[in-house]
Amino acid sequence: MVGSLLSEKAFLARLAVPFADTPCVPVRVTVEEVLVGAADDVLQEMKAGKLRVPFDAQIWLSLEAAP
């Protein structure tokens, strides 16, 4: 689920910003070791409850030459 969310066009556009002055652009994200915890533990100030949310992951960016 996390990998598919991070691979959506809107998020990839945000990831492309640091690459603006380079010949590369991110085209895909894969993830591993996604850590999940209670929302209250991750976002204490939001009082989000016990809903489980991802809060940390190792991500891999696949880059291609910019068009």
ZAKEMI-675849 format. One record per atom (N, C-alpha, C): x, y, z. Coordinates in steps of 0.1 Angstrom, whole numbers, plus 5000, padded with zeros to 4 digits. Example, Ala and Ser with C-alpha at 12.3 -4.5 7.8 and 13.67 -1.06 7.14 Angstrom:
BEGIN
513249435078/512349555078/513249675078/512849785071/513749895071/512950005079/
END
This chain:
BEGIN
500849885000/500050005000/500950135000/501950135008/502750255009/503550274996/504050174990/504750184977/503850234966/502550194966/501650244955/501350384958/501150424970/500850564973/502050654969/503250614972/504450694969/504750694954/504150604947/504450604932/503350674924/502350734931/501350814924/501950944918/501450984907/501951104899/502151224908/501251254917/501351374925/502551364935/502751244940/503951234950/505251234942/505251164930/506451164922/506851304918/505851394915/506051534912/506751604923/506351574935/506951634947/508451584949/508651454946/509951404947/510851454936/510351504925/511151554914/511751684917/511251764926/511751894929/513251904932/513751814940/515251824943/516051794931/515451724921/516151684909/516051784897/515451904900/515052004890/516352044881/517452054887/518652104880/519551984876/519051864875/519851744872/519251684860/519951594854/519451524842/518551404845/518151394858/517351274863/516051314868/515151224867/513751244873/513351114879/512751114891/512250994897/510950944890/510950814887/509850754880/509050644887/509650594898/509050484906/509650484920/508850444929/509350424943/508950284947/509950224953/509750094960/510150114975/509450034983/509750044998/510049915004/510749915015/510949805023/511049845038/510849755046/510949785061/510049905065/508849895061/507849995065/507549975080/507750075088/507350065102/505950125104/505150055112/503750095114/503550105129/502750205133/502450225147/501150295149/500750305162/499550375165/499650525162/498650585156/498750725152/499050815165/498450775176/498750855188/500250855192/500950745189/502350735192/503250815182/502750825169/503450895159/503151045159/501851075160/501451215160/500751255173/501451255183/500851285196/500051405197/500451515191/499751645192/498451645184/498251545175/496951535167/495851455174/496151385185/495251305191/494451215181/495151145173/494651065162/494050925166/494350885178/493750755183/494650645180/494150525180/494850395178/494950355164/494450425155/494550395141/496050365137/496350265130/497750225127/498150295114/499250365114/499750435103/501250405101/501650415088/503150405085/503850525089/505050515095/505750635100/507150635096/507750535091/509150525086/509250415076/510150435066/510350325057/511650355050/512250255045/513450265036/512850275022/513150375014/512550385001/513650384990/513350334979/514250324967/513650404956/514350494951/513850574939/514450514926/513650494917/514150464903/514150594895/515350614890/515550744882/515750714868/515250804859/515450794845/515950934840/516450934828/516851064822/515651154820/515851284824/514751374823/514351394808/513151414805/512751434791/513251564785/
END
